[in-house]
Structure formats: C-alpha cells, structure tokens
Amino acid sequence: MNNAITLFSAISFLAYGTGCFTSRHLQKEFARFGLSSLRRLIGFLQICGALGLLAGYRFPLLGQMAAGGLAVMMLLAILVRIKIRDGFLKTTPAVLFFLVNGYLALLAH
C-alpha cells in the first residue's frame, strides 16, 4: 500500500512541478496566490521532491526526507489558500497531499 501511495504522490508532484514551467493556468494561479516570482522555484522543488520519493524505493531515508519536504510545502500551500480566502474545495488537494506526505515521512517504513 505504501508503494502505491508513494507512486501516486510522486506522479502528482512531477505533473504539477512540470506544469509550473509549462502551464498558463498555473502561471495565472501563482499570480492569484501572489507567488509569481516563486513559481519556477516551487516547480523545481516539487520535481525534486517527487524524484526523492521515487529514490526512496532504493534509499528509504531519502524518500522519507522528500516526503517531509513535500508535506511542509503543502502546509505552506494550505496557509496560502487560507490567506487568499480560497474555499474548502480549492484547499482540499493541499490538505490531502499534506496528509499523504506527512504519513509517508513519519509512519511509512
């Protein structure tokens, strides 16, 4: 089960991280968040986190550290969503990815 959760999270962050470089929609979203200047850095960090999750299959500590970093990133995403007054539905993905990666960082072995 942990392998499936890890793979789901890694694929999701690879897609979103790549989208930070390629998607006009995400460009507009980051402007709405007030984080336009950090869009590429955030995308790069998400891609690195996703690769770290995948490397965790071979090096478990690296995977746990990557999951921890992604969990922190998602906690910050939740705070941004609250700050800009996004509703529950728009905040839910960040909450779910915070919980998933928090689980992988703290409880998965």
Secondary structure as UniProt FT lines:
FT   HELIX           2..22
FT   HELIX           24..33
FT   HELIX           36..38
FT   HELIX           39..55
FT   TURN            56..58
FT   HELIX           60..83
FT   TURN            84..85
FT   HELIX           88..106
//
